[in-house]
């Protein structure tokens, strides 16, 4: 079973309309505030990037479908804040804290935001030697699902599940999100750039000259025989 967010290649969602070159970074002021609140809450150290992504995926399908991009961010953040005990539901409803917080010393000061953003969050790590080499044909696992947790986070999109592609590059070892999103440690695994014929993913309407290149962790792949 898949979650509602896994919509790549789905019919009926309409065309993707790219932003104009001169479009503002944030369409509305509260979008910028949403990003700021998300950064500030993340600095408290109670979850990682993969946990926060999975929180958005776990929104109820009816909410995920009707909420805008930044509304999804706020809704998922509210869930995380309560789940991790940072705030209570009562505090959220009231709009203010009922007392002090043991996490107060970890608050992200405005003066430090630039340095934090510049530092980023590298996810490359030392890990095992790669199983596959350049030009190897590989097949993605089917179904596209977290092998640790039923309904858990995974970065293998359903549209590429069970498809055969060619390894084009090796990017080293990186934190494995399927484990990291569920408290199972960083579990770094090799990651590859794998090229798929566009027609294999999208059907005969795709241009036969096109291909889709996905960065995929080794546990998503197996040798393609024949």
Backbone torsions as a table, in degrees:
resi	resn	phi	psi	omega
1	UNK	NA	144.4	-179.4
2	UNK	-113.6	162.7	176.0
3	UNK	-94.6	162.0	-172.2
4	UNK	-63.2	-24.6	-177.8
5	UNK	-70.5	-21.5	-174.7
6	UNK	-81.5	75.4	-169.2
7	UNK	-109.9	6.1	-179.5
8	UNK	-58.4	129.4	178.5
9	UNK	79.6	8.3	-177.8
10	UNK	-85.0	138.4	175.7
11	UNK	-78.3	152.3	169.6
12	UNK	98.3	-3.2	-178.2
13	UNK	-92.6	-2.8	178.1
14	UNK	84.8	174.4	-177.8
15	UNK	-74.3	151.8	172.5
16	UNK	-85.5	119.2	-178.8
17	UNK	-101.8	107.6	-179.4
18	UNK	-69.3	152.1	176.2
19	UNK	-66.3	150.2	173.9
20	UNK	-70.6	152.6	-178.0
21	UNK	-54.9	-33.3	-177.1
22	UNK	-99.0	16.1	179.8
23	UNK	-67.1	144.8	179.0
24	UNK	-65.9	155.0	178.6
25	UNK	-60.1	-43.1	177.9
26	UNK	-119.9	125.8	-178.5
27	UNK	-66.9	-35.2	-179.8
28	UNK	-132.7	153.7	-177.4
29	UNK	-58.6	-37.5	-176.1
30	UNK	-70.4	-17.9	174.4
31	UNK	-64.6	-43.2	178.0
32	UNK	-64.6	-39.7	178.9
33	UNK	-65.9	-34.1	177.8
34	UNK	-63.6	-44.7	177.1
35	UNK	-61.0	-43.5	-179.0
36	UNK	-62.5	-44.3	-179.9
37	UNK	-64.5	-39.7	179.5
38	UNK	-63.8	-43.0	177.5
39	UNK	-63.4	-44.9	-178.4
40	UNK	-63.5	-41.8	179.9
41	UNK	-68.4	-38.5	178.5
42	UNK	-63.2	-32.0	-179.9
43	UNK	-66.5	-13.7	178.7
44	UNK	-72.7	-13.0	173.3
45	UNK	75.7	23.2	-177.3
46	UNK	-95.4	-6.7	176.5
47	UNK	-157.8	169.2	177.9
48	UNK	-112.9	178.2	-176.3
49	UNK	-59.6	-40.7	-177.3
50	UNK	-69.8	-34.4	175.4
51	UNK	-64.5	-40.8	-178.9
52	UNK	-68.5	-36.6	176.4
53	UNK	-63.7	-43.2	-178.5
54	UNK	-66.7	-30.7	177.1
55	UNK	-62.1	-38.8	177.3
56	UNK	-68.6	-38.2	178.6
57	UNK	-65.4	-28.4	-175.5
58	UNK	-83.6	-1.6	176.2
59	UNK	-58.7	147.0	178.2
60	UNK	-56.9	138.5	-178.4
61	UNK	-50.8	-39.9	-179.6
62	UNK	-66.3	-33.2	177.3
63	UNK	-76.0	-43.4	-179.0
64	UNK	-59.2	-38.5	-176.8
65	UNK	-71.6	-32.6	-174.3
66	UNK	-96.0	-21.5	-176.6
67	UNK	-79.9	146.2	174.2
68	UNK	-77.2	173.8	-175.8
69	UNK	-52.5	-56.1	-176.8
70	UNK	-75.5	-22.2	172.3
71	UNK	-66.3	-36.1	174.5
72	UNK	-61.5	-42.6	178.7
73	UNK	-57.9	-48.7	-177.1
74	UNK	-65.9	-43.6	-178.9
75	UNK	-62.3	-45.1	179.5
76	UNK	-67.5	-37.9	178.3
77	UNK	-63.3	-42.0	177.7
78	UNK	-59.8	-42.0	177.8
79	UNK	-60.9	-45.1	-179.0
80	UNK	-64.3	-43.1	-179.0
81	UNK	-58.8	-39.4	178.6
82	UNK	-75.4	-45.3	-178.6
83	UNK	-58.8	-38.3	-177.2
84	UNK	-89.2	1.1	177.0
85	UNK	75.2	18.2	179.3
86	UNK	-73.9	-41.1	174.6
87	UNK	-136.0	167.7	176.6
88	UNK	-104.0	164.4	175.9
89	UNK	-61.3	-36.1	179.3
90	UNK	-64.2	-39.9	178.6
91	UNK	-66.6	-38.7	177.0
92	UNK	-61.9	-44.0	-179.9
93	UNK	-64.8	-39.1	-178.1
94	UNK	-76.6	-26.3	-179.4
95	UNK	83.9	12.3	177.4
96	UNK	-156.1	160.6	-178.6
97	UNK	-75.6	153.9	177.1
98	UNK	-91.2	-8.4	179.6
99	UNK	-177.8	-166.4	179.7
100	UNK	-73.0	166.2	179.3
101	UNK	-124.1	138.1	176.1
102	UNK	-67.4	-10.1	179.9
103	UNK	-95.9	5.5	-174.6
104	UNK	-57.8	-34.7	-177.4
105	UNK	-70.6	-14.2	-178.8
106	UNK	-95.1	6.3	-176.8
107	UNK	-60.5	144.5	179.5
108	UNK	-87.4	112.8	-179.9
109	UNK	-76.7	146.2	-178.8
110	UNK	-56.5	-36.6	-177.7
111	UNK	-67.3	-18.3	-176.4
112	UNK	-100.5	-4.5	-174.8
113	UNK	-60.5	-45.6	-178.7
114	UNK	-57.3	-45.0	-179.2
115	UNK	-66.8	-38.2	179.5
116	UNK	-64.7	-44.5	179.3
117	UNK	-66.7	-38.2	179.5
118	UNK	-66.2	-34.1	-179.9
119	UNK	-69.0	-35.2	-179.7
120	UNK	69.0	-161.9	179.5
121	UNK	-140.7	73.2	-178.4
122	UNK	-54.9	139.2	-179.2
123	UNK	-118.0	7.5	176.2
124	UNK	-78.4	139.5	-176.9
125	UNK	-143.1	163.7	170.9
126	UNK	-71.3	143.7	-178.2
127	UNK	-161.9	-162.1	-175.7
128	UNK	-76.6	161.0	177.5
129	UNK	-68.2	146.0	-178.6
130	UNK	-67.4	143.1	178.4
131	UNK	-82.2	-30.2	-175.5
132	UNK	-109.5	156.6	178.8
133	UNK	-122.5	171.7	-177.8
134	UNK	-58.4	140.8	178.9
135	UNK	75.6	0.3	174.4
136	UNK	-64.6	141.4	171.3
137	UNK	-89.5	129.1	-177.6
138	UNK	-129.8	155.3	176.8
139	UNK	-119.4	136.1	178.0
140	UNK	-78.3	149.5	-178.7
141	UNK	-66.2	155.2	178.4
142	UNK	-139.3	130.8	-0.3
143	UNK	-77.5	168.9	175.9
144	UNK	-77.7	98.7	-174.6
145	UNK	-149.6	152.7	174.3
146	UNK	-68.0	126.1	-177.5
147	UNK	-85.6	-6.1	178.5
148	UNK	-96.7	-43.3	-171.5
149	UNK	-130.2	124.9	177.7
150	UNK	-61.2	126.8	-178.1
151	UNK	75.0	12.5	-176.7
152	UNK	-79.5	178.8	-176.1
153	UNK	-72.8	138.3	172.1
154	UNK	-148.7	152.8	179.6
155	UNK	-105.4	9.8	174.3
156	UNK	-91.5	112.9	-179.2
157	UNK	-72.1	146.9	-177.7
158	UNK	-60.1	-33.6	-176.9
159	UNK	-64.9	-20.0	-179.6
160	UNK	-102.2	1.2	-177.4
161	UNK	-71.3	134.6	178.8
162	UNK	74.8	14.9	-177.5
163	UNK	-102.5	155.1	-179.7
164	UNK	-105.2	131.8	179.7
165	UNK	-140.7	-177.0	-177.1
166	UNK	-120.5	133.1	177.9
167	UNK	-70.4	125.2	-178.6
168	UNK	-111.4	-23.8	-178.5
169	UNK	-159.0	154.8	174.6
170	UNK	-117.1	126.9	-173.9
171	UNK	-103.3	9.8	-175.7
172	UNK	87.4	-166.5	180.0
173	UNK	-102.0	139.7	-178.8
174	UNK	-134.9	157.4	175.7
175	UNK	-49.8	133.1	-178.9
176	UNK	-88.9	110.1	-173.0
177	UNK	-63.2	-29.5	-179.1
178	UNK	-61.9	-31.4	176.6
179	UNK	-88.7	-43.7	-173.1
180	UNK	-63.3	-31.7	-178.3
181	UNK	-74.8	-7.7	-173.9
182	UNK	-129.9	28.3	174.5
183	UNK	68.4	25.4	-178.5
184	UNK	-104.0	20.3	179.0
185	UNK	83.8	178.8	-176.6
186	UNK	-76.1	-33.6	174.3
187	UNK	43.1	57.2	-175.3
188	UNK	-60.3	135.9	-179.9
189	UNK	-132.0	154.2	176.1
190	UNK	-60.9	147.5	178.8
191	UNK	-131.9	139.1	-174.4
192	UNK	-127.4	152.6	166.6
193	UNK	-90.0	120.1	-176.9
194	UNK	-119.0	129.0	-178.2
195	UNK	-99.6	133.6	178.8
196	UNK	-122.0	138.0	173.0
197	UNK	-60.7	134.3	-177.2
198	UNK	-59.5	-36.7	-179.0
199	UNK	-67.4	-28.3	177.5
200	UNK	-66.8	-30.4	-179.0
201	UNK	-91.5	-40.5	-170.1
202	UNK	-109.8	-7.1	179.2
203	UNK	94.1	-178.3	-174.0
204	UNK	-66.1	-14.4	178.8
205	UNK	-73.1	-16.8	178.4
206	UNK	-75.6	152.4	178.6
207	UNK	-67.6	127.0	-178.7
208	UNK	-63.9	-14.7	178.2
209	UNK	-85.5	-12.7	-174.3
210	UNK	-87.7	155.0	172.5
211	UNK	-142.8	159.5	179.1
212	UNK	-117.4	128.0	-179.6
213	UNK	-110.9	122.5	-179.6
214	UNK	-117.3	140.2	171.6
215	UNK	-87.3	116.4	-171.9
216	UNK	-129.4	137.1	177.8
217	UNK	-73.8	150.5	-175.6
218	UNK	-55.8	-38.9	178.9
219	UNK	-61.9	-14.1	177.2
220	UNK	-83.3	-6.0	-169.5
221	UNK	-121.1	151.3	172.8
222	UNK	-142.2	158.2	179.2
223	UNK	-60.7	140.8	176.4
224	UNK	-98.5	115.4	-177.2
225	UNK	-100.0	141.2	175.9
226	UNK	84.4	NA	NA
